[in-house]
Amino acid sequence: MTHTARVEPIKEDRGEHYLISGWRVVDVTMPDSPREVSRHETEPEAIEAARQFEASTSSEPGSDPDDNQDYDSSDLTDRDSTP
């Protein structure tokens, strides 16, 4: 089954303020039981980890194909085969 990940900040309560100390990737495939997958120092690292996590689970038996919209612009497939 293809899993769905969410990236969220790790917050520390500092009284009147919150300090973001990192970012985590959470598997939210089953909304009733989210599971932390990994932690990262920066948001871009966490986003990349979430993409890799989702892509890796899309190859499991019974999974839907990964629809991540990260298409390579250099892939110039001929979409109109009419001469």
CNS distance restraints for C-alpha pairs under 8 A (distance, minus, plus):
assign (resid   1 and name CA) (resid  57 and name CA) 6.69 0.50 0.50
assign (resid   1 and name CA) (resid  58 and name CA) 6.69 0.50 0.50
assign (resid   1 and name CA) (resid  60 and name CA) 6.15 0.50 0.50
assign (resid   1 and name CA) (resid  61 and name CA) 6.88 0.50 0.50
assign (resid   1 and name CA) (resid  62 and name CA) 5.66 0.50 0.50
assign (resid   1 and name CA) (resid  63 and name CA) 4.08 0.50 0.50
assign (resid   1 and name CA) (resid  64 and name CA) 6.89 0.50 0.50
assign (resid   2 and name CA) (resid  54 and name CA) 6.60 0.50 0.50
assign (resid   2 and name CA) (resid  55 and name CA) 7.92 0.50 0.50
assign (resid   2 and name CA) (resid  57 and name CA) 5.02 0.50 0.50
assign (resid   2 and name CA) (resid  58 and name CA) 4.56 0.50 0.50
assign (resid   2 and name CA) (resid  59 and name CA) 7.71 0.50 0.50
assign (resid   2 and name CA) (resid  60 and name CA) 7.23 0.50 0.50
assign (resid   2 and name CA) (resid  63 and name CA) 4.93 0.50 0.50
assign (resid   2 and name CA) (resid  64 and name CA) 6.00 0.50 0.50
assign (resid   2 and name CA) (resid  65 and name CA) 7.63 0.50 0.50
assign (resid   2 and name CA) (resid  66 and name CA) 7.34 0.50 0.50
assign (resid   3 and name CA) (resid  27 and name CA) 6.80 0.50 0.50
assign (resid   3 and name CA) (resid  28 and name CA) 7.45 0.50 0.50
assign (resid   3 and name CA) (resid  29 and name CA) 5.21 0.50 0.50
assign (resid   3 and name CA) (resid  53 and name CA) 7.78 0.50 0.50
assign (resid   3 and name CA) (resid  54 and name CA) 5.56 0.50 0.50
assign (resid   3 and name CA) (resid  57 and name CA) 5.97 0.50 0.50
assign (resid   3 and name CA) (resid  58 and name CA) 7.31 0.50 0.50
assign (resid   4 and name CA) (resid  27 and name CA) 5.84 0.50 0.50
assign (resid   4 and name CA) (resid  28 and name CA) 5.58 0.50 0.50
assign (resid   4 and name CA) (resid  29 and name CA) 4.93 0.50 0.50
assign (resid   4 and name CA) (resid  54 and name CA) 6.04 0.50 0.50
assign (resid   5 and name CA) (resid  25 and name CA) 6.38 0.50 0.50
assign (resid   5 and name CA) (resid  26 and name CA) 5.41 0.50 0.50
assign (resid   5 and name CA) (resid  27 and name CA) 4.49 0.50 0.50
assign (resid   5 and name CA) (resid  28 and name CA) 5.58 0.50 0.50
assign (resid   5 and name CA) (resid  29 and name CA) 7.16 0.50 0.50
assign (resid   5 and name CA) (resid  50 and name CA) 5.68 0.50 0.50
assign (resid   5 and name CA) (resid  51 and name CA) 7.85 0.50 0.50
assign (resid   5 and name CA) (resid  53 and name CA) 7.43 0.50 0.50
assign (resid   5 and name CA) (resid  54 and name CA) 6.59 0.50 0.50
assign (resid   6 and name CA) (resid  25 and name CA) 5.69 0.50 0.50
assign (resid   6 and name CA) (resid  26 and name CA) 5.17 0.50 0.50
assign (resid   6 and name CA) (resid  27 and name CA) 6.48 0.50 0.50
assign (resid   6 and name CA) (resid  28 and name CA) 6.63 0.50 0.50
assign (resid   6 and name CA) (resid  50 and name CA) 6.97 0.50 0.50
assign (resid   7 and name CA) (resid  23 and name CA) 6.82 0.50 0.50
assign (resid   7 and name CA) (resid  24 and name CA) 5.73 0.50 0.50
assign (resid   7 and name CA) (resid  25 and name CA) 4.71 0.50 0.50
assign (resid   7 and name CA) (resid  26 and name CA) 6.35 0.50 0.50
assign (resid   7 and name CA) (resid  43 and name CA) 7.81 0.50 0.50
assign (resid   7 and name CA) (resid  46 and name CA) 6.43 0.50 0.50
assign (resid   7 and name CA) (resid  47 and name CA) 6.42 0.50 0.50
assign (resid   7 and name CA) (resid  50 and name CA) 7.03 0.50 0.50
assign (resid   8 and name CA) (resid  23 and name CA) 5.72 0.50 0.50
assign (resid   8 and name CA) (resid  24 and name CA) 5.56 0.50 0.50
assign (resid   8 and name CA) (resid  25 and name CA) 6.65 0.50 0.50
assign (resid   8 and name CA) (resid  26 and name CA) 7.64 0.50 0.50
assign (resid   9 and name CA) (resid  20 and name CA) 6.16 0.50 0.50
assign (resid   9 and name CA) (resid  21 and name CA) 7.61 0.50 0.50
assign (resid   9 and name CA) (resid  22 and name CA) 6.01 0.50 0.50
assign (resid   9 and name CA) (resid  23 and name CA) 4.43 0.50 0.50
assign (resid   9 and name CA) (resid  24 and name CA) 6.27 0.50 0.50
assign (resid   9 and name CA) (resid  43 and name CA) 7.98 0.50 0.50
assign (resid  10 and name CA) (resid  20 and name CA) 5.57 0.50 0.50
assign (resid  10 and name CA) (resid  21 and name CA) 5.70 0.50 0.50
assign (resid  10 and name CA) (resid  22 and name CA) 5.15 0.50 0.50
assign (resid  10 and name CA) (resid  23 and name CA) 5.29 0.50 0.50
assign (resid  10 and name CA) (resid  24 and name CA) 6.57 0.50 0.50
assign (resid  11 and name CA) (resid  18 and name CA) 5.97 0.50 0.50
assign (resid  11 and name CA) (resid  19 and name CA) 5.52 0.50 0.50
assign (resid  11 and name CA) (resid  20 and name CA) 4.60 0.50 0.50
assign (resid  11 and name CA) (resid  21 and name CA) 6.13 0.50 0.50
assign (resid  11 and name CA) (resid  22 and name CA) 7.62 0.50 0.50
assign (resid  12 and name CA) (resid  18 and name CA) 5.49 0.50 0.50
assign (resid  12 and name CA) (resid  19 and name CA) 5.04 0.50 0.50
assign (resid  12 and name CA) (resid  20 and name CA) 6.35 0.50 0.50
assign (resid  12 and name CA) (resid  21 and name CA) 6.90 0.50 0.50
assign (resid  13 and name CA) (resid  17 and name CA) 6.44 0.50 0.50
assign (resid  13 and name CA) (resid  18 and name CA) 4.79 0.50 0.50
assign (resid  13 and name CA) (resid  19 and name CA) 6.58 0.50 0.50
assign (resid  14 and name CA) (resid  18 and name CA) 5.39 0.50 0.50
assign (resid  14 and name CA) (resid  19 and name CA) 6.73 0.50 0.50
assign (resid  21 and name CA) (resid  41 and name CA) 7.39 0.50 0.50
assign (resid  22 and name CA) (resid  39 and name CA) 7.05 0.50 0.50
assign (resid  22 and name CA) (resid  40 and name CA) 5.78 0.50 0.50
assign (resid  22 and name CA) (resid  41 and name CA) 4.67 0.50 0.50
assign (resid  22 and name CA) (resid  42 and name CA) 6.18 0.50 0.50
assign (resid  22 and name CA) (resid  43 and name CA) 7.59 0.50 0.50
assign (resid  23 and name CA) (resid  39 and name CA) 5.70 0.50 0.50
assign (resid  23 and name CA) (resid  40 and name CA) 5.12 0.50 0.50
assign (resid  23 and name CA) (resid  41 and name CA) 6.12 0.50 0.50
assign (resid  23 and name CA) (resid  42 and name CA) 6.24 0.50 0.50
assign (resid  23 and name CA) (resid  43 and name CA) 5.85 0.50 0.50
assign (resid  23 and name CA) (resid  46 and name CA) 6.17 0.50 0.50
assign (resid  24 and name CA) (resid  36 and name CA) 7.00 0.50 0.50
assign (resid  24 and name CA) (resid  37 and name CA) 7.43 0.50 0.50
assign (resid  24 and name CA) (resid  38 and name CA) 5.65 0.50 0.50
assign (resid  24 and name CA) (resid  39 and name CA) 4.27 0.50 0.50
assign (resid  24 and name CA) (resid  40 and name CA) 6.04 0.50 0.50
assign (resid  24 and name CA) (resid  46 and name CA) 6.31 0.50 0.50
assign (resid  25 and name CA) (resid  36 and name CA) 5.98 0.50 0.50
assign (resid  25 and name CA) (resid  37 and name CA) 5.43 0.50 0.50
assign (resid  25 and name CA) (resid  38 and name CA) 5.28 0.50 0.50
assign (resid  25 and name CA) (resid  39 and name CA) 6.35 0.50 0.50
assign (resid  25 and name CA) (resid  46 and name CA) 6.15 0.50 0.50
assign (resid  25 and name CA) (resid  47 and name CA) 7.78 0.50 0.50
assign (resid  25 and name CA) (resid  49 and name CA) 7.29 0.50 0.50
assign (resid  25 and name CA) (resid  50 and name CA) 5.98 0.50 0.50
assign (resid  26 and name CA) (resid  34 and name CA) 6.41 0.50 0.50
assign (resid  26 and name CA) (resid  35 and name CA) 5.46 0.50 0.50
assign (resid  26 and name CA) (resid  36 and name CA) 4.30 0.50 0.50
assign (resid  26 and name CA) (resid  37 and name CA) 5.42 0.50 0.50
assign (resid  26 and name CA) (resid  38 and name CA) 7.34 0.50 0.50
assign (resid  27 and name CA) (resid  34 and name CA) 5.59 0.50 0.50
assign (resid  27 and name CA) (resid  35 and name CA) 5.09 0.50 0.50
assign (resid  27 and name CA) (resid  36 and name CA) 6.12 0.50 0.50
assign (resid  27 and name CA) (resid  37 and name CA) 6.32 0.50 0.50
assign (resid  28 and name CA) (resid  33 and name CA) 7.34 0.50 0.50
assign (resid  28 and name CA) (resid  34 and name CA) 4.78 0.50 0.50
assign (resid  28 and name CA) (resid  35 and name CA) 6.82 0.50 0.50
assign (resid  29 and name CA) (resid  34 and name CA) 7.23 0.50 0.50
assign (resid  30 and name CA) (resid  34 and name CA) 6.24 0.50 0.50
assign (resid  38 and name CA) (resid  46 and name CA) 7.95 0.50 0.50
assign (resid  38 and name CA) (resid  49 and name CA) 7.89 0.50 0.50
assign (resid  39 and name CA) (resid  46 and name CA) 7.09 0.50 0.50
assign (resid  40 and name CA) (resid  45 and name CA) 6.22 0.50 0.50
assign (resid  40 and name CA) (resid  46 and name CA) 5.60 0.50 0.50
assign (resid  41 and name CA) (resid  45 and name CA) 7.25 0.50 0.50
assign (resid  41 and name CA) (resid  46 and name CA) 7.88 0.50 0.50
assign (resid  42 and name CA) (resid  46 and name CA) 6.49 0.50 0.50
assign (resid  43 and name CA) (resid  47 and name CA) 6.13 0.50 0.50
assign (resid  44 and name CA) (resid  48 and name CA) 6.21 0.50 0.50
assign (resid  45 and name CA) (resid  49 and name CA) 6.20 0.50 0.50
assign (resid  46 and name CA) (resid  50 and name CA) 6.11 0.50 0.50
assign (resid  47 and name CA) (resid  51 and name CA) 6.27 0.50 0.50
assign (resid  48 and name CA) (resid  52 and name CA) 6.22 0.50 0.50
assign (resid  49 and name CA) (resid  53 and name CA) 6.03 0.50 0.50
assign (resid  50 and name CA) (resid  54 and name CA) 6.17 0.50 0.50
assign (resid  51 and name CA) (resid  55 and name CA) 6.08 0.50 0.50
assign (resid  51 and name CA) (resid  68 and name CA) 7.72 0.50 0.50
assign (resid  52 and name CA) (resid  56 and name CA) 5.97 0.50 0.50
assign (resid  53 and name CA) (resid  57 and name CA) 6.42 0.50 0.50
assign (resid  54 and name CA) (resid  58 and name CA) 6.41 0.50 0.50
assign (resid  54 and name CA) (resid  66 and name CA) 7.25 0.50 0.50
assign (resid  55 and name CA) (resid  59 and name CA) 7.32 0.50 0.50
assign (resid  55 and name CA) (resid  66 and name CA) 5.90 0.50 0.50
assign (resid  56 and name CA) (resid  60 and name CA) 7.77 0.50 0.50
assign (resid  57 and name CA) (resid  63 and name CA) 7.49 0.50 0.50
assign (resid  58 and name CA) (resid  63 and name CA) 5.35 0.50 0.50
assign (resid  58 and name CA) (resid  64 and name CA) 6.24 0.50 0.50
assign (resid  58 and name CA) (resid  65 and name CA) 5.69 0.50 0.50
assign (resid  58 and name CA) (resid  66 and name CA) 5.44 0.50 0.50
assign (resid  59 and name CA) (resid  63 and name CA) 6.48 0.50 0.50
assign (resid  59 and name CA) (resid  65 and name CA) 7.56 0.50 0.50
